[in-house]
């Protein structure tokens, strides 16, 4: 074990010094002047003559501390040599790597570089530019494992901006593991770009079940890439959004009832429909009085919104999602709407004909156990990686790509947890405080 020569200043630090120098043999010493060297100088590597002690070289790190590394001189050939100080470099690397892991966690939670710099003022001051360079260098070294043999996938696009320049983010997500298969940034989202992206990241010779929104280009693109191997499911949540957008924001109870009947095709919205039917029956008593009808209508909408919110909270407490209707029930509900299609507004008629046209692509998930019916996982992935209110704030492609990469690392549990806290690391440096 290394010999440690103590002074009054470092006498209380003996246990920490012994722990720090634990890997060194009895050939070494730590002097009262804080010099780390060998007790007996080694032989000269040039002429093999035993060398002598020749002072030291100081190694310091601003605001942390420093250590003196012993030098040796050969009296025969005059060459000078220095003791190995890699342990000191390792100690600094350990601290600053921990800082880099800290930056990754903060960036994942969308803390700006200015914000990280302000936080670091309380720990160990770092400028915004220093943090940016360290973070980018760290991200370049990160490797994300590639998923293989994917059969059920989600595909979607996002449109972030580099300053004022529009970018296009294309993403494939594994439906089973919720891991990103591919997540890349492009200058455009032309059919050619999408085709190359799909061919690059999916085996076109293997059957694939893929969920997308209702972009009119997708059927032709996917058919070209996968041919007869394709099973193409349209996202039911996107369908619901389209249905809601067909109705005015300030709808009547009758319009609200029709809207929920359309939403009830694939999802079980029977509770809302029953509530609205009861309200509609009450409306008959006040519809002839305009003033009373307006007052009743406002009150009825508030009651319905309160009821709808109550159902939503109950599902959250039970950690349940909206239930799907069976395929038979979905077909029955749709046929009932189609029977009265001529009585609806033109926009609703078009929506029903659209559902009829794409019925097969809307119901494929019923035929494959465990297959997804929505693109919710990829929407969730997007919201956590590039939030809607911040996806236009990046200055460069690299900033967008790093944020995407951080989300992938989080999902794969690759964001490192500290082996030692900052307090423990700083504690080691206090042994060598100048």
C-alpha positions as CSV (number, residue, x, y, z in Angstrom):
1,X,0.0,0.0,0.0
2,X,1.2,3.5,-0.8
3,X,3.0,5.5,2.0
4,X,1.1,8.6,2.9
5,X,3.0,11.4,4.7
6,X,0.4,13.5,6.5
7,X,0.4,17.1,7.7
8,X,-1.9,18.8,10.2
9,X,-4.0,20.1,7.2
10,X,-4.7,16.6,5.7
11,X,-4.5,14.4,8.8
12,X,-8.3,14.0,9.0
13,X,-8.4,13.0,5.3
14,X,-6.3,9.8,5.8
15,X,-9.2,7.4,5.2
16,X,-10.2,9.2,1.9
17,X,-6.5,9.3,0.8
18,X,-6.1,5.6,1.4
19,X,-9.2,4.9,-0.6
20,X,-8.1,7.1,-3.5
21,X,-4.6,5.6,-3.7
22,X,-5.8,2.1,-2.9
23,X,-4.7,0.7,-6.3
24,X,-1.0,1.7,-5.9
25,X,1.7,-0.5,-4.3
26,X,4.1,0.2,-1.5
27,X,6.6,1.5,-4.1
28,X,4.8,4.8,-4.1
29,X,4.5,7.7,-1.7
30,X,2.5,10.8,-1.2
31,X,4.8,13.4,0.4
32,X,4.0,16.1,3.0
33,X,4.3,18.6,0.1
34,X,1.6,16.8,-1.8
35,X,3.9,15.1,-4.4
36,X,3.0,11.8,-5.8
37,X,6.0,9.7,-6.8
38,X,8.0,6.5,-6.3
39,X,10.0,6.1,-3.1
40,X,12.9,4.7,-5.1
41,X,13.3,6.4,-8.6
42,X,13.0,3.9,-11.4
43,X,15.7,2.9,-13.9
44,X,16.1,5.2,-16.9
45,X,14.3,3.8,-19.9
46,X,17.1,4.9,-22.2
47,X,20.3,3.8,-20.5
48,X,18.9,1.7,-17.6
49,X,20.8,3.8,-15.0
50,X,18.9,4.4,-11.7
51,X,17.5,7.9,-11.8
52,X,17.1,10.4,-9.0
53,X,14.2,12.6,-7.8
54,X,14.0,15.9,-9.7
55,X,11.1,17.9,-8.3
56,X,7.6,17.7,-9.7
57,X,5.2,19.0,-12.3
58,X,1.9,20.5,-11.0
59,X,-1.4,19.5,-12.6
60,X,-4.4,21.7,-11.6
61,X,-8.0,22.2,-12.5
62,X,-9.5,25.6,-11.9
63,X,-11.8,25.8,-8.9
64,X,-11.3,22.0,-8.2
65,X,-7.7,21.4,-7.0
66,X,-4.4,20.1,-8.2
67,X,-1.7,17.5,-7.6
68,X,2.1,17.4,-7.9
69,X,3.5,14.6,-10.0
70,X,7.1,13.6,-9.3
71,X,9.8,13.9,-11.9
72,X,13.0,11.8,-12.2
73,X,16.3,12.6,-13.9
74,X,19.0,10.3,-15.2
75,X,22.5,11.5,-14.1
76,X,24.1,9.4,-16.7
77,X,22.3,10.5,-19.9
78,X,20.6,13.6,-18.6
79,X,17.1,12.6,-19.7
80,X,14.1,13.5,-17.5
81,X,11.0,11.5,-17.0
82,X,7.7,12.0,-15.2
83,X,5.6,9.6,-13.1
84,X,2.3,8.4,-14.6
85,X,-0.5,10.7,-13.8
86,X,-3.4,9.0,-15.6
87,X,-5.3,8.6,-12.3
88,X,-5.6,12.4,-12.1
89,X,-7.0,12.6,-15.7
90,X,-9.4,9.7,-14.9
91,X,-10.7,11.6,-11.9
92,X,-11.4,14.7,-14.0
93,X,-13.0,12.6,-16.7
94,X,-15.2,10.9,-14.2
95,X,-16.5,14.3,-13.0
96,X,-17.1,15.8,-16.4
97,X,-18.7,12.7,-17.8
98,X,-21.1,12.9,-14.9
99,X,-21.8,16.5,-15.9
100,X,-22.5,15.4,-19.5
101,X,-25.0,12.8,-18.3
102,X,-26.6,15.5,-16.2
103,X,-26.9,17.7,-19.4
104,X,-28.6,14.9,-21.2
105,X,-31.2,14.5,-18.5
106,X,-31.9,18.2,-18.5
107,X,-32.1,18.4,-22.3
108,X,-34.5,15.5,-22.3
109,X,-36.8,17.6,-20.1
110,X,-36.4,20.5,-22.5
111,X,-34.2,22.7,-20.3
112,X,-32.5,25.3,-22.5
113,X,-28.7,25.7,-22.6
114,X,-29.1,29.0,-20.9
115,X,-31.1,27.3,-18.2
116,X,-28.5,24.5,-17.7
117,X,-25.8,27.2,-17.4
118,X,-27.8,28.9,-14.7
119,X,-28.3,25.6,-12.8
120,X,-24.5,24.8,-13.2
121,X,-23.7,28.2,-11.5
122,X,-24.9,26.5,-8.3
123,X,-22.7,23.4,-8.8
124,X,-19.7,24.2,-11.0
125,X,-20.0,27.2,-13.4
126,X,-20.1,26.3,-17.0
127,X,-20.9,28.7,-19.9
128,X,-23.7,28.0,-22.4
129,X,-21.3,27.4,-25.2
130,X,-19.2,25.0,-23.2
131,X,-22.3,23.0,-22.3
132,X,-23.5,23.0,-25.9
133,X,-20.1,21.7,-27.1
134,X,-19.9,19.0,-24.4
135,X,-23.5,17.9,-25.0
136,X,-23.1,17.6,-28.8
137,X,-19.8,15.7,-28.4
138,X,-21.5,13.3,-26.0
139,X,-24.5,12.8,-28.3
140,X,-22.2,12.0,-31.3
141,X,-20.8,9.1,-29.3
142,X,-24.2,7.6,-28.4
143,X,-25.3,4.5,-30.4
144,X,-28.9,3.4,-30.4
145,X,-29.5,-0.3,-30.9
146,X,-31.3,-1.2,-34.1
147,X,-34.5,-3.3,-33.8
148,X,-34.7,-6.3,-36.1
149,X,-37.5,-8.5,-37.5
150,X,-40.3,-5.9,-37.0
151,X,-43.7,-6.9,-38.3
152,X,-46.2,-4.5,-36.7
153,X,-45.2,-0.9,-37.0
154,X,-46.5,2.7,-36.7
155,X,-45.6,5.3,-39.3
156,X,-46.0,9.1,-39.0
157,X,-44.5,12.4,-39.8
158,X,-43.7,15.6,-37.9
159,X,-42.7,19.0,-39.2
160,X,-40.2,20.7,-37.0
161,X,-38.3,23.9,-38.0
162,X,-34.7,24.8,-38.1
163,X,-35.1,28.5,-37.5
164,X,-37.5,29.4,-40.4
165,X,-36.6,26.4,-42.6
166,X,-39.1,23.6,-42.7
167,X,-37.9,20.1,-41.9
168,X,-39.6,16.8,-42.1
169,X,-39.2,14.0,-39.5
170,X,-40.2,10.5,-40.7
171,X,-40.6,7.9,-38.0
172,X,-41.2,4.2,-37.7
173,X,-42.1,2.8,-34.3
174,X,-42.3,-0.9,-33.2
175,X,-45.8,-1.5,-32.0
176,X,-44.7,-4.2,-29.5
177,X,-41.7,-2.7,-27.8
178,X,-42.6,1.0,-28.4
179,X,-39.1,1.5,-29.6
180,X,-38.2,3.6,-32.6
181,X,-37.1,1.5,-35.6
182,X,-36.0,4.6,-37.5
183,X,-36.3,8.3,-36.8
184,X,-34.8,10.6,-39.4
185,X,-34.9,14.2,-40.6
186,X,-35.3,15.2,-44.3
187,X,-35.5,18.3,-46.4
188,X,-38.8,17.1,-48.0
189,X,-41.4,14.4,-47.6
190,X,-42.0,13.6,-51.2
191,X,-43.2,10.1,-52.2
192,X,-39.6,9.3,-53.3
193,X,-38.2,10.3,-49.9
194,X,-40.8,8.2,-48.0
195,X,-40.3,5.2,-50.3
196,X,-36.5,5.3,-49.7
197,X,-37.0,5.7,-46.0
198,X,-39.3,2.6,-45.8
199,X,-37.1,0.4,-48.0
200,X,-34.1,1.3,-46.0
201,X,-35.6,0.5,-42.6
202,X,-38.1,-2.3,-43.3
203,X,-37.7,-5.6,-45.1
204,X,-40.0,-5.3,-48.1
205,X,-40.0,-9.0,-48.6
206,X,-41.6,-9.7,-45.2
207,X,-45.3,-9.2,-44.3
208,X,-45.9,-5.9,-42.5
209,X,-48.8,-4.5,-40.5
210,X,-48.5,-0.8,-40.6
211,X,-50.7,1.9,-39.0
212,X,-50.9,5.4,-40.6
213,X,-53.1,8.4,-40.7
214,X,-55.3,9.3,-43.7
215,X,-52.7,10.9,-45.9
216,X,-53.9,10.2,-49.5
217,X,-50.4,9.4,-50.7
218,X,-49.8,6.5,-48.3
219,X,-51.8,3.7,-50.0
220,X,-49.9,4.0,-53.3
221,X,-46.5,4.4,-51.6
222,X,-47.0,1.5,-49.3
223,X,-48.3,-0.7,-52.1
224,X,-45.3,0.1,-54.2
225,X,-42.9,-0.8,-51.4
226,X,-44.5,-3.9,-49.9
227,X,-46.9,-5.1,-52.6
228,X,-49.0,-8.1,-51.5
229,X,-47.1,-8.3,-48.2
230,X,-48.9,-5.1,-46.9
231,X,-51.6,-5.0,-44.2
232,X,-52.5,-1.3,-44.0
233,X,-54.5,-0.1,-40.9
234,X,-55.9,3.5,-40.7
235,X,-55.6,5.1,-37.3
236,X,-59.0,5.3,-35.6
237,X,-58.0,8.2,-33.4
238,X,-57.3,10.2,-36.6
239,X,-60.7,9.2,-37.9
240,X,-62.3,10.5,-34.6
241,X,-60.5,13.8,-35.0
242,X,-61.8,14.2,-38.6
243,X,-65.3,13.4,-37.3
244,X,-65.1,16.0,-34.6
245,X,-63.8,18.6,-37.1
246,X,-66.9,18.1,-39.2
247,X,-69.1,19.6,-36.6
248,X,-69.2,23.2,-35.4
249,X,-67.6,24.1,-32.1
250,X,-70.9,25.5,-30.8
251,X,-73.1,22.6,-31.8
252,X,-76.7,21.9,-30.8
253,X,-77.6,18.9,-28.7
254,X,-78.9,17.3,-31.9
255,X,-75.6,17.8,-33.6
256,X,-73.7,16.6,-30.6
257,X,-75.8,13.4,-30.5
258,X,-75.1,12.7,-34.2
259,X,-71.4,13.3,-33.6
260,X,-71.3,10.8,-30.8
261,X,-73.2,8.3,-33.0
262,X,-70.4,8.6,-35.5
263,X,-67.8,8.2,-32.8
264,X,-69.7,5.2,-31.5
265,X,-69.0,3.2,-34.7
266,X,-65.7,1.8,-33.4
267,X,-65.5,3.1,-29.8
268,X,-68.1,2.4,-27.1
269,X,-69.8,5.8,-26.5
270,X,-73.2,4.4,-25.4
271,X,-73.1,6.3,-22.1
272,X,-72.7,9.7,-23.8
273,X,-75.4,8.8,-26.4
274,X,-77.9,7.9,-23.7
275,X,-77.2,11.1,-21.8
276,X,-77.7,13.1,-25.0
277,X,-80.9,11.3,-25.9
278,X,-82.4,12.2,-22.5
279,X,-81.4,15.9,-23.1
280,X,-82.9,15.8,-26.6
281,X,-86.2,14.6,-25.2
282,X,-86.2,17.5,-22.7
283,X,-85.5,20.0,-25.4
284,X,-88.9,19.3,-27.0
285,X,-90.6,21.2,-24.0
286,X,-88.6,24.4,-24.5
287,X,-87.8,24.5,-28.2
288,X,-90.8,26.8,-29.0
289,X,-89.6,29.5,-26.6
290,X,-86.4,31.0,-28.0
291,X,-85.3,32.7,-24.8
292,X,-85.9,29.6,-22.6
293,X,-84.4,27.3,-25.3
294,X,-81.2,29.3,-25.4
295,X,-80.9,29.3,-21.6
296,X,-81.7,25.5,-21.5
297,X,-79.2,24.8,-24.3
298,X,-76.4,26.5,-22.4
299,X,-77.2,24.6,-19.3
300,X,-77.6,21.3,-21.1
301,X,-74.2,21.6,-22.7
302,X,-72.5,22.3,-19.4
303,X,-74.2,19.2,-17.9
304,X,-73.0,17.1,-20.8
305,X,-69.5,18.4,-20.6
306,X,-69.5,17.7,-16.8
307,X,-70.8,14.2,-17.4
308,X,-68.2,13.5,-20.2
309,X,-65.4,14.7,-17.9
310,X,-66.7,12.5,-15.1
311,X,-66.4,9.4,-17.4
312,X,-62.9,10.4,-18.4
313,X,-61.8,10.7,-14.8
314,X,-63.3,7.3,-14.0
315,X,-61.3,5.7,-16.8
316,X,-58.1,7.4,-15.6
317,X,-58.6,6.2,-12.1
318,X,-59.1,2.7,-13.3
319,X,-56.2,3.1,-15.8
320,X,-58.6,2.1,-18.7
321,X,-58.8,3.3,-22.2
322,X,-62.0,3.7,-24.3
323,X,-63.4,0.3,-25.1
324,X,-63.6,-0.8,-28.7
325,X,-66.9,-2.2,-30.0
326,X,-66.8,-5.7,-31.5
327,X,-66.6,-5.9,-35.3
328,X,-70.2,-6.9,-35.5
329,X,-71.3,-4.0,-33.3
330,X,-69.2,-1.6,-35.3
331,X,-70.8,-2.8,-38.5
332,X,-74.3,-2.5,-37.0
333,X,-73.7,1.0,-35.8
334,X,-72.4,2.1,-39.1
335,X,-75.3,0.5,-41.1
336,X,-77.8,2.3,-38.8
337,X,-76.2,5.6,-39.7
338,X,-76.1,4.8,-43.4
339,X,-79.8,4.1,-43.4
340,X,-80.5,7.8,-42.7
341,X,-77.5,9.2,-44.6
342,X,-79.7,11.4,-46.8
343,X,-81.0,13.3,-43.8
344,X,-77.6,14.5,-42.8
345,X,-75.6,17.5,-43.9
346,X,-73.4,17.1,-46.9
347,X,-70.2,17.1,-44.9
348,X,-71.5,14.2,-42.7
349,X,-72.6,12.3,-45.8
350,X,-69.0,12.6,-47.2
351,X,-67.5,11.4,-44.0
352,X,-69.8,8.3,-43.9
353,X,-69.0,7.5,-47.6
354,X,-65.3,7.9,-46.7
355,X,-65.6,5.4,-43.9
356,X,-67.5,3.0,-46.2
357,X,-64.8,3.3,-48.8
358,X,-62.0,2.5,-46.3
359,X,-63.9,0.1,-44.1
360,X,-61.4,-2.8,-44.7
361,X,-58.4,-0.6,-43.7
362,X,-60.3,0.6,-40.6
363,X,-61.1,-2.9,-39.4
364,X,-58.0,-4.9,-40.1
365,X,-56.9,-4.8,-36.4
366,X,-59.9,-6.9,-35.5
367,X,-58.4,-9.8,-37.5
368,X,-54.9,-9.8,-35.9
369,X,-54.8,-10.3,-32.1
370,X,-52.8,-7.6,-30.4
371,X,-52.6,-5.4,-33.5
372,X,-53.0,-1.7,-32.8
373,X,-56.0,0.3,-34.1
374,X,-54.4,3.8,-33.6
375,X,-51.2,5.7,-33.9
376,X,-51.4,6.8,-30.3
377,X,-48.0,5.3,-29.4
378,X,-46.1,7.3,-32.0
379,X,-48.1,10.5,-31.1
380,X,-47.0,10.0,-27.5
381,X,-43.4,9.4,-28.7
382,X,-43.6,12.7,-30.6
383,X,-45.0,14.7,-27.7
384,X,-42.2,13.5,-25.5
385,X,-39.4,14.2,-28.0
386,X,-40.4,17.3,-29.8
387,X,-43.4,19.0,-28.1
388,X,-45.7,21.0,-30.3
389,X,-44.8,24.3,-28.6
390,X,-41.0,23.7,-28.8
391,X,-40.5,21.9,-32.1
392,X,-39.9,25.2,-33.9
393,X,-37.2,26.5,-31.5
394,X,-34.1,24.5,-32.7
395,X,-31.4,26.4,-34.5
396,X,-29.9,23.5,-36.4
397,X,-30.7,20.0,-37.7
398,X,-28.3,18.7,-35.1
399,X,-30.4,20.1,-32.3
400,X,-33.5,18.4,-33.6
401,X,-31.7,15.1,-34.1
402,X,-30.2,15.2,-30.6
403,X,-33.6,15.7,-29.1
404,X,-35.0,12.8,-31.1
405,X,-32.0,10.7,-30.0
406,X,-32.5,11.5,-26.3
407,X,-36.1,10.2,-26.5
408,X,-35.0,7.0,-28.0
409,X,-32.3,6.6,-25.3
410,X,-34.9,7.3,-22.6
411,X,-37.2,4.6,-24.0
412,X,-34.3,2.1,-24.1
413,X,-33.1,3.1,-20.5
414,X,-29.8,4.4,-22.0
415,X,-29.8,7.7,-20.1
416,X,-27.3,6.9,-17.4
417,X,-27.9,7.2,-13.7
418,X,-25.0,8.5,-11.7
419,X,-22.7,6.0,-10.0
420,X,-21.6,8.8,-7.7
421,X,-23.2,12.0,-6.8
422,X,-21.6,15.4,-7.5
423,X,-20.9,15.7,-3.7
424,X,-19.0,12.5,-3.7
425,X,-16.9,13.5,-6.7
426,X,-16.2,16.9,-5.4
427,X,-15.2,15.3,-2.1
428,X,-12.3,13.6,-3.8
429,X,-11.0,16.9,-5.2
430,X,-11.0,18.5,-1.8
431,X,-8.1,16.1,-0.9
432,X,-6.0,18.1,-3.4
433,X,-7.4,21.6,-2.8
434,X,-4.6,24.1,-3.4
